[in-house]
Amino acid sequence: MKEELGRKFKEGKIQRESEENKENNACVFVQRRIRGIIARKHVERLREEEMFFLGMKARPKTAVERDNCPIKRMNATRRERKLIQ
């Protein structure tokens, strides 16, 4: 592969990239990747919102709802009764 590129450079078919052009290409590459990542995160957030709206997924519980969880109260009561027993 390198030999082929070297031959093409010598024959004048392709020119070497300037440092400025290399930097610009690197910047464009990084920007493209970052935009892709941001777009995927945005789409995932929209999907989550749609799932909540359609009722296909339960909303995350708030701190108050987690504290008032009946299952936690049941387990605490069971532990207290076991100690008494």
Backbone torsions as a table, in degrees:
resi	resn	phi	psi	omega
1	MET	NA	-49.0	179.9
2	LYS	-64.6	-37.6	-179.9
3	GLU	-62.5	-40.0	-179.4
4	GLU	-65.8	-43.1	178.2
5	LEU	-64.2	-41.5	178.5
6	GLY	-60.5	-40.2	179.5
7	ARG	-66.1	-41.7	-180.0
8	LYS	-66.1	-36.5	176.2
9	PHE	-62.2	-45.1	-178.5
10	LYS	-63.8	-38.4	-178.8
11	GLU	-77.4	-12.2	178.3
12	GLY	84.1	14.0	-179.8
13	LYS	-74.9	-34.3	176.0
14	ILE	-130.3	152.8	-179.4
15	GLN	-106.6	153.5	177.9
16	ARG	-72.6	145.5	179.0
17	GLU	-75.1	140.7	175.8
18	SER	-77.5	162.2	-179.8
19	GLU	-61.8	-40.4	179.7
20	GLU	-63.0	-42.0	179.7
21	ASN	-65.8	-38.5	177.2
22	LYS	-62.2	-43.6	179.3
23	GLU	-63.4	-43.1	178.9
24	ASN	-62.0	-43.2	179.0
25	ASN	-63.9	-38.2	178.3
26	ALA	-65.4	-41.7	178.9
27	CYS	-62.8	-43.8	179.7
28	VAL	-62.8	-41.1	179.4
29	PHE	-61.3	-47.2	-179.1
30	VAL	-65.1	-43.5	179.5
31	GLN	-61.3	-41.0	-179.5
32	ARG	-63.0	-42.6	179.3
33	ARG	-64.9	-45.3	-178.5
34	ILE	-63.6	-43.4	178.2
35	ARG	-61.0	-38.2	177.8
36	GLY	-63.3	-43.6	179.4
37	ILE	-62.9	-46.1	-179.8
38	ILE	-63.3	-41.6	179.9
39	ALA	-64.3	-41.1	178.7
40	ARG	-64.4	-40.1	177.4
41	LYS	-63.4	-40.9	179.9
42	HIS	-63.3	-45.2	-179.8
43	VAL	-63.8	-40.1	179.2
44	GLU	-62.7	-40.9	178.3
45	ARG	-64.2	-41.8	178.0
46	LEU	-63.4	-39.0	178.0
47	ARG	-62.3	-44.5	179.3
48	GLU	-59.7	-46.2	179.6
49	GLU	-60.7	-40.8	179.7
50	GLU	-65.8	-40.2	178.4
51	MET	-63.4	-40.8	177.0
52	PHE	-63.3	-44.5	-177.6
53	PHE	-61.9	-42.0	-178.4
54	LEU	-78.1	-10.2	179.9
55	GLY	81.5	15.7	-179.9
56	MET	-85.5	-10.3	-179.7
57	LYS	-145.2	139.9	-179.5
58	ALA	-78.6	144.7	177.4
59	ARG	-69.1	148.5	175.9
60	PRO	-63.6	142.0	-177.1
61	LYS	-77.3	148.4	176.7
62	THR	-80.6	171.7	-179.6
63	ALA	-62.7	-38.6	179.6
64	VAL	-65.3	-43.0	179.5
65	GLU	-65.1	-37.5	178.2
66	ARG	-66.7	-36.7	179.3
67	ASP	-69.5	-34.6	-178.3
68	ASN	-93.1	22.4	-177.4
69	CYS	-66.3	125.0	-178.8
70	PRO	-65.9	-29.1	179.5
71	ILE	-68.1	-40.1	177.0
72	LYS	-63.7	-42.7	178.8
73	ARG	-63.1	-40.1	179.8
74	MET	-62.7	-45.0	179.8
75	ASN	-64.9	-38.8	178.0
76	ALA	-64.6	-42.6	178.6
77	THR	-63.3	-42.5	179.4
78	ARG	-61.4	-42.3	178.6
79	ARG	-63.1	-43.0	178.6
80	GLU	-61.5	-42.7	-179.5
81	ARG	-66.9	-36.1	178.9
82	LYS	-66.2	-37.3	177.5
83	LEU	-63.9	-42.5	179.6
84	ILE	-66.1	-39.1	-176.9
85	GLN	-64.8	NA	NA
